[in-house]
Amino acid sequence: MALLIDRIGELVTNEPGCCARGHLTTLKDAAVVTEADKIVWVGRSADAPAADHRLDADGRAVLPGFVDSHSHLVFAGDRASEFAARMAGEPYTGGGIRTTVAATRAATDDQLREAAGRLRAEALRQGTTTIEIKSGYGLSVADEARSLRIARELSEETTFLGAHVVPAEYASRVDDYVSLVCGPMLHAATPYARWIDVFCETGAFDADHARAILTVGKAAGLGVRVHANQLGPGPGVQLAVELDAASADHCTHLTDADVEALAGMWTVATLLPGAEFSTRSPYPDARRLLDAGATVALATDCNPGSSYTSSMPFCIALAVREMRMTPAEAVWAATAGGARALRRDDIGVIAPGKRADLIVLDAPSYLHLAYRPGVPLISDVVHNGVKL
Ligand SMILES: [Zn+2]
């Protein structure tokens, strides 16, 4: 079944070859045709071929669907009271993760599936057509495997994060927990995971433990991602580059050497401004990364503790207002940048042969995503060629 979207006022194509530094490639008075789950034609509206179905964009903007390359959707319970305490002045330490671990372990499969599915649907309505989902609130062999099994029902981009924190029952036996993660837990997780990730941070996993876990994960065929340099300076970014990770995520506290290590590398710097917003922390220095030549992605970090938002438009607005990214850089980072962070070239762009994931804005330009913060501007979503 072919779908024609025509009379597009501004089409953001992110065409390959366009600069990774955020100069968006756009077409005026454009049209797109999709067939099954692929884009098959892009060009001037006046030249568009007919199709079975038509969506008249009526001068509105069309973009690639958002690629949210970092989320933690499989969990039970919420931590609204922890958020309230933090807003009243308590610092964020990451310790609340264990609260969610207890709630997640106590939940049934159906409860987890329903909660994660609701968040996935919420993100899709807001234009997120690809979402990476991590485990990390099970922290036992069985609970990590079931979190990933449920995540896999919702996304092909699933990440094993058994090394999120050391669970309470292993508090004095970190080495034993790392052995568990590297052995039986990895074995149980691998059938449902594409990636492996470690929270490399003081209070979570140090460089040696993180390297050990990521190295065995890589040997098992998983791609590498790292939670790096979120709460303070540390070895995460350097480790990510050393292991050819697809992405170093957070990058809030970087030394000059860290920025240099990321410049011009395949490892994407994924910035998660929802976390700084929700923990009232200083934002990462996106300008410094971009000016050094690093590839920057934006993602939500959607999780119940430090960033309970599924909204990529919100992250774009934060990136522009608080991180001095231009609107073009932020929109690129939320689409093509996210695709890079997942090492995908079939998403985050609008071109023949790419996946038919598109969003129609209720606005004439992508600029409005940052210009009109908090406004629900996503008027139509086409996911895998199907209009929602
Ligand atoms: Zn995270």
Boltz pocket constraint, residues with backbone or C-beta under 6 A from the ligand:
constraints:
  - pocket:
      binder: B
      contacts: [[A, 70], [A, 71], [A, 72], [A, 227], [A, 301]]
      max_distance: 6.0
